[in-house]
Amino acid sequence: YKDSSYDWISGLSSVIFNPLGDHNGSIPVALISTYNNMGEIKTNNWAGCIMNDGTVRAWGLGTSGQLGTGDLLTHTRPVQPKFPTGTKIVSYYGVYNNAYYIDSNGQLWASGQNSNGSQGTGSANAIPTLVSGKGDLPLTTKVASVFFGTDHYGADSISIGCIDVNGVVYTWGYNGNGQLGDGTTTDRSTPYKLTWTVTNPCKFGCFSGY
């Protein structure tokens, strides 16, 4: 990973990174492949990417732990979230000040702010922390995707869900309108299993915004 292969341009609340082309025989596209299952990052104050080796780089606003570095600082150059050695990430998602990661074993991780229980771990996290093994989401369940929704500011009232490889859906976070599907309007800080999806598997999930 070579810093010199890129041009880093810092903005007011975000960082843009621009591949420059060939530098000393090293081509930036070799570092970040378009074949990685990136997921989705929906925020304008930080950004991130998955490297070919399964490690992650993130940059921009980090004051809520969304960069996963543990230091709660804003970084204008890419930094590496602090995963256990050997962890390989295959999907990466972000919404406002929260980041979510699926590793090569199908386990789900989160870092960042915990408004309305949106981390799914029961607390805010400055470094990536396992959501798998919390609430109704078994540690051995393989997560396939993550979906989310926010209020119209994109900052609060964050609802989160994930779907495992068998199509079973789990939800947590903001539940003011019953959108978690648990029969209540109480926020949840750990995953709740939508049991009807065991016999009626889902391929795709979404939360609406307003």
C-alpha positions as a LaTeX table, in Angstrom:
\begin{tabular}{lrrr}
\hline
Residue & $x$ (\AA) & $y$ (\AA) & $z$ (\AA) \\
\hline
Tyr1 & 0.00 & 0.00 & 0.00 \\
Lys2 & 1.72 & 3.18 & $-1.19$ \\
Asp3 & 0.57 & 6.66 & $-0.22$ \\
Ser4 & 2.60 & 8.05 & $-3.12$ \\
Ser5 & 0.33 & 6.27 & $-5.61$ \\
Tyr6 & $-2.49$ & 8.65 & $-4.85$ \\
Asp7 & $-3.35$ & 12.32 & $-4.72$ \\
Trp8 & $-5.14$ & 13.11 & $-1.44$ \\
Ile9 & $-7.39$ & 16.17 & $-1.45$ \\
Ser10 & $-9.08$ & 17.20 & 1.79 \\
Gly11 & $-12.42$ & 19.04 & 1.77 \\
Leu12 & $-14.36$ & 20.86 & 4.46 \\
Ser13 & $-16.12$ & 17.80 & 5.80 \\
Ser14 & $-14.87$ & 14.97 & 3.61 \\
Val15 & $-11.90$ & 13.62 & 1.75 \\
Ile16 & $-11.76$ & 12.76 & $-1.95$ \\
Phe17 & $-9.15$ & 10.36 & $-3.20$ \\
Asn18 & $-7.97$ & 10.41 & $-6.79$ \\
Pro19 & $-5.87$ & 7.69 & $-8.46$ \\
Leu20 & $-3.12$ & 9.48 & $-10.37$ \\
Gly21 & $-2.09$ & 6.73 & $-12.78$ \\
Asp22 & 1.16 & 4.86 & $-13.08$ \\
His23 & 3.80 & 5.69 & $-10.45$ \\
Asn24 & 7.12 & 3.87 & $-10.55$ \\
Gly25 & 5.45 & 0.92 & $-12.23$ \\
Ser26 & 2.67 & 0.67 & $-9.61$ \\
Ile27 & $-0.85$ & 1.17 & $-10.92$ \\
Pro28 & $-3.49$ & 2.19 & $-8.32$ \\
Val29 & $-6.18$ & $-0.13$ & $-9.72$ \\
Ala30 & $-4.02$ & $-3.06$ & $-8.63$ \\
Leu31 & $-4.56$ & $-1.99$ & $-5.03$ \\
Ile32 & $-8.33$ & $-1.61$ & $-5.15$ \\
Ser33 & $-10.23$ & $-3.96$ & $-7.42$ \\
Thr34 & $-13.69$ & $-3.24$ & $-8.77$ \\
Tyr35 & $-14.51$ & $-6.89$ & $-8.14$ \\
Asn36 & $-14.76$ & $-6.41$ & $-4.38$ \\
Asn37 & $-18.32$ & $-6.50$ & $-3.01$ \\
Met38 & $-18.19$ & $-2.98$ & $-1.61$ \\
Gly39 & $-21.71$ & $-2.56$ & $-0.27$ \\
Glu40 & $-22.82$ & 1.04 & 0.25 \\
Ile41 & $-21.57$ & 4.11 & 2.10 \\
Lys42 & $-24.20$ & 6.80 & 2.49 \\
Thr43 & $-22.60$ & 9.81 & 4.14 \\
Asn44 & $-20.81$ & 12.97 & 3.07 \\
Asn45 & $-18.32$ & 13.29 & 5.91 \\
Trp46 & $-16.22$ & 10.15 & 5.61 \\
Ala47 & $-15.36$ & 7.50 & 3.04 \\
Gly48 & $-13.75$ & 4.10 & 2.78 \\
Cys49 & $-12.73$ & 1.20 & 0.56 \\
Ile50 & $-11.84$ & $-2.49$ & 0.65 \\
Met51 & $-8.33$ & $-3.39$ & $-0.51$ \\
Asn52 & $-7.56$ & $-6.47$ & $-2.60$ \\
Asp53 & $-6.10$ & $-8.23$ & 0.44 \\
Gly54 & $-9.34$ & $-7.83$ & 2.42 \\
Thr55 & $-8.12$ & $-5.00$ & 4.63 \\
Val56 & $-10.03$ & $-1.71$ & 4.83 \\
Arg57 & $-9.01$ & 1.92 & 4.47 \\
Ala58 & $-11.13$ & 4.82 & 5.72 \\
Trp59 & $-10.70$ & 8.57 & 5.86 \\
Gly60 & $-12.54$ & 11.79 & 6.77 \\
Leu61 & $-14.54$ & 12.56 & 9.91 \\
Gly62 & $-13.80$ & 10.05 & 12.66 \\
Thr63 & $-15.03$ & 11.69 & 15.85 \\
Ser64 & $-17.71$ & 9.03 & 16.47 \\
Gly65 & $-15.46$ & 6.05 & 15.79 \\
Gln66 & $-16.82$ & 5.44 & 12.29 \\
Leu67 & $-13.30$ & 5.04 & 10.87 \\
Gly68 & $-12.65$ & 2.19 & 13.29 \\
Thr69 & $-9.19$ & 3.39 & 14.32 \\
Gly70 & $-9.91$ & 3.81 & 18.03 \\
Asp71 & $-8.63$ & 7.38 & 18.19 \\
Leu72 & $-11.86$ & 9.36 & 17.49 \\
Leu73 & $-9.96$ & 11.73 & 15.21 \\
Thr74 & $-10.57$ & 13.10 & 11.73 \\
His75 & $-8.05$ & 11.75 & 9.22 \\
Thr76 & $-7.32$ & 13.46 & 5.90 \\
Arg77 & $-5.32$ & 10.46 & 4.71 \\
Pro78 & $-6.51$ & 6.83 & 4.71 \\
Val79 & $-6.12$ & 4.88 & 7.93 \\
Gln80 & $-6.73$ & 1.22 & 8.66 \\
Pro81 & $-9.52$ & 0.13 & 11.04 \\
Lys82 & $-8.28$ & $-2.05$ & 13.90 \\
Phe83 & $-9.54$ & $-5.54$ & 13.13 \\
Pro84 & $-7.99$ & $-8.65$ & 14.68 \\
Thr85 & $-5.01$ & $-9.86$ & 12.64 \\
Gly86 & $-6.05$ & $-11.94$ & 9.67 \\
Thr87 & $-9.59$ & $-10.59$ & 9.37 \\
Lys88 & $-10.57$ & $-10.17$ & 5.71 \\
Ile89 & $-13.50$ & $-7.92$ & 4.84 \\
Val90 & $-15.67$ & $-8.68$ & 1.81 \\
Ser91 & $-18.45$ & $-6.07$ & 2.19 \\
Tyr92 & $-18.41$ & $-2.57$ & 3.70 \\
Tyr93 & $-21.38$ & $-0.32$ & 4.51 \\
Gly94 & $-21.75$ & 3.10 & 6.09 \\
Val95 & $-24.56$ & 5.39 & 7.14 \\
Tyr96 & $-23.96$ & 8.74 & 8.83 \\
Asn97 & $-21.51$ & 8.02 & 11.69 \\
Asn98 & $-21.79$ & 4.23 & 11.57 \\
Ala99 & $-19.78$ & 1.64 & 9.64 \\
Tyr100 & $-20.65$ & $-2.03$ & 9.10 \\
Tyr101 & $-18.37$ & $-4.76$ & 7.76 \\
Ile102 & $-18.93$ & $-8.37$ & 6.68 \\
Asp103 & $-15.87$ & $-10.58$ & 6.88 \\
Ser104 & $-14.93$ & $-13.62$ & 4.81 \\
Asn105 & $-16.54$ & $-15.92$ & 7.41 \\
Gly106 & $-19.85$ & $-14.07$ & 7.13 \\
Gln107 & $-19.55$ & $-12.39$ & 10.50 \\
Leu108 & $-20.86$ & $-8.84$ & 10.90 \\
Trp109 & $-18.86$ & $-6.07$ & 12.56 \\
Ala110 & $-19.71$ & $-2.44$ & 13.39 \\
Ser111 & $-17.93$ & 0.73 & 14.49 \\
Gly112 & $-19.15$ & 4.24 & 15.22 \\
Gln113 & $-21.99$ & 6.05 & 16.90 \\
Asn114 & $-24.81$ & 4.16 & 18.60 \\
Ser115 & $-27.82$ & 6.46 & 18.20 \\
Asn116 & $-31.02$ & 4.48 & 18.79 \\
Gly117 & $-28.95$ & 1.31 & 19.22 \\
Ser118 & $-27.82$ & 1.42 & 15.59 \\
Gln119 & $-24.48$ & $-0.32$ & 16.21 \\
Gly120 & $-26.23$ & $-3.53$ & 17.14 \\
Thr121 & $-23.64$ & $-4.30$ & 19.81 \\
Gly122 & $-25.29$ & $-2.49$ & 22.71 \\
Ser123 & $-22.75$ & 0.34 & 22.76 \\
Ala124 & $-20.78$ & 2.80 & 20.64 \\
Asn125 & $-17.54$ & 1.39 & 19.24 \\
Ala126 & $-14.31$ & 3.17 & 18.35 \\
Ile127 & $-12.93$ & 0.01 & 16.72 \\
Pro128 & $-14.79$ & $-2.69$ & 14.76 \\
Thr129 & $-16.77$ & $-4.88$ & 17.16 \\
Leu130 & $-18.73$ & $-8.03$ & 16.41 \\
Val131 & $-22.48$ & $-7.68$ & 15.94 \\
Ser132 & $-22.59$ & $-11.40$ & 15.26 \\
Gly133 & $-23.23$ & $-13.18$ & 18.53 \\
Lys134 & $-25.38$ & $-10.31$ & 19.87 \\
Gly135 & $-29.13$ & $-10.51$ & 20.39 \\
Asp136 & $-30.78$ & $-13.00$ & 18.03 \\
Leu137 & $-27.90$ & $-13.08$ & 15.52 \\
Pro138 & $-25.84$ & $-16.24$ & 16.17 \\
Leu139 & $-22.07$ & $-15.99$ & 15.97 \\
Thr140 & $-22.00$ & $-18.81$ & 13.40 \\
Thr141 & $-24.65$ & $-17.32$ & 11.08 \\
Lys142 & $-23.24$ & $-16.11$ & 7.77 \\
Val143 & $-24.45$ & $-12.59$ & 6.97 \\
Ala144 & $-24.89$ & $-11.77$ & 3.27 \\
Ser145 & $-25.89$ & $-8.09$ & 3.25 \\
Val146 & $-26.78$ & $-5.02$ & 5.30 \\
Phe147 & $-29.52$ & $-2.45$ & 4.71 \\
Phe148 & $-30.48$ & 0.76 & 6.52 \\
Gly149 & $-32.69$ & 3.85 & 6.65 \\
Thr150 & $-32.54$ & 7.25 & 8.36 \\
Asp151 & $-34.63$ & 10.36 & 8.93 \\
His152 & $-34.54$ & 13.12 & 6.30 \\
Tyr153 & $-31.41$ & 14.64 & 7.81 \\
Gly154 & $-29.61$ & 11.32 & 7.51 \\
Ala155 & $-28.22$ & 11.83 & 10.99 \\
Asp156 & $-30.56$ & 10.30 & 13.54 \\
Ser157 & $-33.35$ & 7.72 & 13.80 \\
Ile158 & $-31.17$ & 5.09 & 12.11 \\
Ser159 & $-32.74$ & 1.69 & 11.47 \\
Ile160 & $-30.45$ & $-1.20$ & 10.49 \\
Gly161 & $-31.05$ & $-4.67$ & 9.13 \\
Cys162 & $-29.09$ & $-7.59$ & 7.76 \\
Ile163 & $-29.93$ & $-10.70$ & 5.77 \\
Asp164 & $-28.12$ & $-13.99$ & 6.20 \\
Val165 & $-27.25$ & $-16.46$ & 3.45 \\
Asn166 & $-30.51$ & $-18.35$ & 4.07 \\
Gly167 & $-32.64$ & $-15.22$ & 3.62 \\
Val168 & $-33.40$ & $-14.72$ & 7.32 \\
Val169 & $-33.71$ & $-11.04$ & 8.31 \\
Tyr170 & $-32.49$ & $-9.36$ & 11.51 \\
Thr171 & $-33.26$ & $-5.74$ & 12.48 \\
Trp172 & $-32.18$ & $-3.25$ & 15.15 \\
Gly173 & $-31.90$ & 0.47 & 15.86 \\
Tyr174 & $-34.67$ & 3.06 & 15.59 \\
Asn175 & $-38.19$ & 1.64 & 15.82 \\
Gly176 & $-40.40$ & 4.70 & 16.36 \\
Asn177 & $-42.89$ & 3.59 & 13.72 \\
Gly178 & $-42.60$ & $-0.15$ & 14.18 \\
Gln179 & $-40.28$ & $-0.51$ & 11.18 \\
Leu180 & $-38.17$ & $-3.20$ & 12.85 \\
Gly181 & $-41.12$ & $-5.56$ & 12.54 \\
Asp182 & $-41.03$ & $-6.80$ & 16.14 \\
Gly183 & $-44.57$ & $-5.71$ & 17.05 \\
Thr184 & $-43.42$ & $-2.74$ & 19.15 \\
Thr185 & $-42.26$ & 0.85 & 18.69 \\
Thr186 & $-39.30$ & 0.41 & 21.06 \\
Asp187 & $-35.75$ & 0.85 & 19.76 \\
Arg188 & $-33.53$ & $-2.23$ & 19.79 \\
Ser189 & $-29.79$ & $-2.17$ & 20.56 \\
Thr190 & $-29.07$ & $-5.72$ & 19.32 \\
Pro191 & $-30.38$ & $-7.72$ & 16.35 \\
Tyr192 & $-33.96$ & $-9.02$ & 16.40 \\
Lys193 & $-34.80$ & $-12.03$ & 14.26 \\
Leu194 & $-37.86$ & $-11.75$ & 12.03 \\
Thr195 & $-38.95$ & $-15.35$ & 12.55 \\
Trp196 & $-41.37$ & $-15.38$ & 9.62 \\
Thr197 & $-38.41$ & $-15.04$ & 7.26 \\
Val198 & $-37.18$ & $-18.50$ & 8.29 \\
Thr199 & $-39.96$ & $-20.06$ & 6.20 \\
Asn200 & $-40.30$ & $-17.07$ & 3.86 \\
Pro201 & $-36.70$ & $-16.16$ & 2.94 \\
Cys202 & $-35.89$ & $-12.65$ & 1.72 \\
Lys203 & $-33.44$ & $-11.69$ & $-1.02$ \\
Phe204 & $-33.42$ & $-7.94$ & $-0.42$ \\
Gly205 & $-34.25$ & $-5.56$ & 2.44 \\
Cys206 & $-34.80$ & $-1.83$ & 2.73 \\
Phe207 & $-35.96$ & 0.87 & 5.13 \\
Ser208 & $-37.58$ & 4.01 & 3.82 \\
Gly209 & $-36.37$ & 7.50 & 4.77 \\
Tyr210 & $-38.41$ & 10.66 & 5.18 \\
\hline
\end{tabular}
